[in-house]
Amino acid sequence: MEHVEQMGCATPFERGDLCRTCTLRTKFEGGAARCSRMVVESPAMRRLLVRASALARANAPVVLQGETGTGKEVLARVLHASSRRAAKPFVAVNCAALPGDLLESELFGHVRGAFTGAVSDKPGLFEEAEGGTLLLDEVAELPLPLQAKLLRVLQDGEVRRVGGNRAHRADVRVLAATHRELREQVARASFREDLFYRLNVFSLTLPPLRERKEDILPIALQLLELEETPARSFSRDAERVLLAYRWPGNIRELSNAVRHGAALSPGPAVRADDLPDQVRTPGVARPLMRPLAEVEREHVLAVLDACGGNQAEAARVLGLARNTLWRRLRAYGTEPRRS
C-alpha cells in the first residue's frame, strides 16, 4: 500500500488506516500536503491552500487569523507537514489557557528551585519542538512581559529556562494564531508593535464558514462519520437548514450541531428536526458562547479606550475603585500607569 505522510504519529500507518487527527490524506494540486480534516471544496479555501503551500516552504513565522472555530490549528498542521520540518515535532500551546507565570515556564522551561514546586529541571515547549514547529494559539492573549521574552527568543534564536543562566539554541519555526485583529491590539497597546512585525512576516486569514458554503455539507458529512450512530447522511431538509444557517461559531458549532443531529436521528439520515433549535430557527436570539473573563476584559479595555486612556474616568464609568482597575489592567498585560 502507498504510504502517506505523518504529522507526529507514534507508529507508521497506511492509506487504508488513516489517523484523523494528525495525518495527511492526499497532495493538494497546489503542492501543499492536505490534512485529512481539512475540506477545500470552496474557491476561497483552494486559494488559501495554494498560498499556504508557498509559505510552508519558507522558514519565517506566519500569523494565522480567523474567527473562532475556523480551523487555524488544522491549517498550522498543514503548514508544518508541507515544510522541510515535517519529520520533526509539531507542538501547540494555547496562550489563553494558562496564567502568565505558568505559561512562561511552559514555553521556556525551568530549572530546579526556580520557584516553589520546581523540584527538577523541566524543558519548555521550545525545546520540545526543536527542529520542528511551535504553534502559539491565541497569541494576542500573551501578557506584555511575556511578549518581551518571546521577542528576545525570536531575535536571538536562544531560549533561557526560568531561573537558569545558560541559553539553549532554539531551531523552531513559530506559527501564531489569533481570532483578534493584531493591528488593532497594537493600536490599543495590548500587543507589542515590535513583536507584531517580528511575527507577521507572512499571514493567512481563514474565511468564516458563512463565506465558504461549498464546504459546509462536506465538512458535516466528514464530522458525521466520526459519530458512532447509524446516521451517515442528511435529509434534503436538513441540508437546506445547514446551508441557510450563518454559523457564527464556525466549524466548532457545526461539529456540535452534527453531534446533536446524529444522537437524535432514529435512522440512517439526520433530519432537520434532529438539528439544534438555534440552527433550525436562527432568528431566535441566543447568547454568544464566550468566557465571561474574555467579555469583561474587552469591555474594560473598550471603556478605557473611550475615555482616552484616562484611568480615573474609566474607573468611574465602570463603577470600580481606581486600584481595582489598575490591578485588572496589569493582569490584562496593558502595563497600566498609576494615576
ChimeraX attribute file (.defattr): number of C-alpha atoms within 10 A of each C-alpha:
attribute: neighborCount
match mode: 1-to-1
recipient: residues
	/A:1	7
	/A:2	8
	/A:3	11
	/A:4	18
	/A:5	24
	/A:6	21
	/A:7	22
	/A:8	18
	/A:9	13
	/A:10	7
	/A:11	6
	/A:12	11
	/A:13	17
	/A:14	14
	/A:15	15
	/A:16	10
	/A:17	8
	/A:18	15
	/A:19	17
	/A:20	12
	/A:21	14
	/A:22	20
	/A:23	24
	/A:24	24
	/A:25	21
	/A:26	14
	/A:27	14
	/A:28	15
	/A:29	12
	/A:30	16
	/A:31	15
	/A:32	23
	/A:33	26
	/A:34	27
	/A:35	26
	/A:36	18
	/A:37	20
	/A:38	19
	/A:39	17
	/A:40	19
	/A:41	16
	/A:42	15
	/A:43	12
	/A:44	16
	/A:45	19
	/A:46	16
	/A:47	12
	/A:48	18
	/A:49	26
	/A:50	15
	/A:51	16
	/A:52	24
	/A:53	21
	/A:54	15
	/A:55	20
	/A:56	23
	/A:57	15
	/A:58	14
	/A:59	14
	/A:60	16
	/A:61	23
	/A:62	25
	/A:63	24
	/A:64	25
	/A:65	22
	/A:66	18
	/A:67	19
	/A:68	18
	/A:69	20
	/A:70	22
	/A:71	21
	/A:72	24
	/A:73	18
	/A:74	17
	/A:75	22
	/A:76	26
	/A:77	27
	/A:78	27
	/A:79	28
	/A:80	26
	/A:81	29
	/A:82	25
	/A:83	21
	/A:84	15
	/A:85	20
	/A:86	20
	/A:87	15
	/A:88	18
	/A:89	20
	/A:90	24
	/A:91	18
	/A:92	19
	/A:93	17
	/A:94	15
	/A:95	23
	/A:96	17
	/A:97	12
	/A:98	14
	/A:99	13
	/A:100	20
	/A:101	12
	/A:102	11
	/A:103	20
	/A:104	24
	/A:105	20
	/A:106	20
	/A:107	23
	/A:108	23
	/A:109	23
	/A:110	23
	/A:111	19
	/A:112	15
	/A:113	14
	/A:114	16
	/A:115	11
	/A:116	7
	/A:117	8
	/A:118	14
	/A:119	12
	/A:120	11
	/A:121	16
	/A:122	17
	/A:123	18
	/A:124	20
	/A:125	20
	/A:126	26
	/A:127	22
	/A:128	20
	/A:129	21
	/A:130	19
	/A:131	19
	/A:132	24
	/A:133	29
	/A:134	26
	/A:135	28
	/A:136	23
	/A:137	24
	/A:138	20
	/A:139	22
	/A:140	24
	/A:141	23
	/A:142	25
	/A:143	25
	/A:144	21
	/A:145	15
	/A:146	16
	/A:147	21
	/A:148	15
	/A:149	16
	/A:150	17
	/A:151	17
	/A:152	14
	/A:153	17
	/A:154	19
	/A:155	11
	/A:156	10
	/A:157	14
	/A:158	18
	/A:159	23
	/A:160	20
	/A:161	23
	/A:162	23
	/A:163	16
	/A:164	14
	/A:165	9
	/A:166	9
	/A:167	11
	/A:168	14
	/A:169	14
	/A:170	20
	/A:171	17
	/A:172	26
	/A:173	22
	/A:174	22
	/A:175	26
	/A:176	23
	/A:177	25
	/A:178	21
	/A:179	19
	/A:180	16
	/A:181	12
	/A:182	20
	/A:183	14
	/A:184	11
	/A:185	16
	/A:186	16
	/A:187	11
	/A:188	16
	/A:189	14
	/A:190	21
	/A:191	24
	/A:192	23
	/A:193	15
	/A:194	13
	/A:195	18
	/A:196	18
	/A:197	11
	/A:198	16
	/A:199	19
	/A:200	18
	/A:201	11
	/A:202	16
	/A:203	17
	/A:204	19
	/A:205	16
	/A:206	20
	/A:207	17
	/A:208	20
	/A:209	23
	/A:210	16
	/A:211	14
	/A:212	15
	/A:213	18
	/A:214	18
	/A:215	20
	/A:216	23
	/A:217	19
	/A:218	15
	/A:219	19
	/A:220	20
	/A:221	15
	/A:222	19
	/A:223	20
	/A:224	23
	/A:225	15
	/A:226	12
	/A:227	14
	/A:228	11
	/A:229	16
	/A:230	16
	/A:231	21
	/A:232	18
	/A:233	20
	/A:234	23
	/A:235	13
	/A:236	13
	/A:237	12
	/A:238	20
	/A:239	17
	/A:240	14
	/A:241	18
	/A:242	23
	/A:243	16
	/A:244	14
	/A:245	18
	/A:246	15
	/A:247	19
	/A:248	18
	/A:249	18
	/A:250	19
	/A:251	20
	/A:252	14
	/A:253	16
	/A:254	23
	/A:255	18
	/A:256	15
	/A:257	22
	/A:258	25
	/A:259	21
	/A:260	15
	/A:261	23
	/A:262	28
	/A:263	17
	/A:264	16
	/A:265	19
	/A:266	14
	/A:267	13
	/A:268	14
	/A:269	18
	/A:270	27
	/A:271	22
	/A:272	21
	/A:273	14
	/A:274	20
	/A:275	23
	/A:276	16
	/A:277	12
	/A:278	13
	/A:279	19
	/A:280	18
	/A:281	11
	/A:282	14
	/A:283	9
	/A:284	9
	/A:285	8
	/A:286	8
	/A:287	5
	/A:288	8
	/A:289	8
	/A:290	8
	/A:291	8
	/A:292	8
	/A:293	9
	/A:294	11
	/A:295	10
	/A:296	11
	/A:297	14
	/A:298	12
	/A:299	13
	/A:300	19
	/A:301	19
	/A:302	15
	/A:303	18
	/A:304	22
	/A:305	14
	/A:306	12
	/A:307	15
	/A:308	11
	/A:309	16
	/A:310	14
	/A:311	22
	/A:312	19
	/A:313	16
	/A:314	23
	/A:315	20
	/A:316	12
	/A:317	13
	/A:318	15
	/A:319	10
	/A:320	13
	/A:321	12
	/A:322	18
	/A:323	14
	/A:324	11
	/A:325	21
	/A:326	21
	/A:327	14
	/A:328	16
	/A:329	20
	/A:330	15
	/A:331	16
	/A:332	20
	/A:333	20
	/A:334	19
	/A:335	16
	/A:336	16
	/A:337	11
	/A:338	10
	/A:339	9
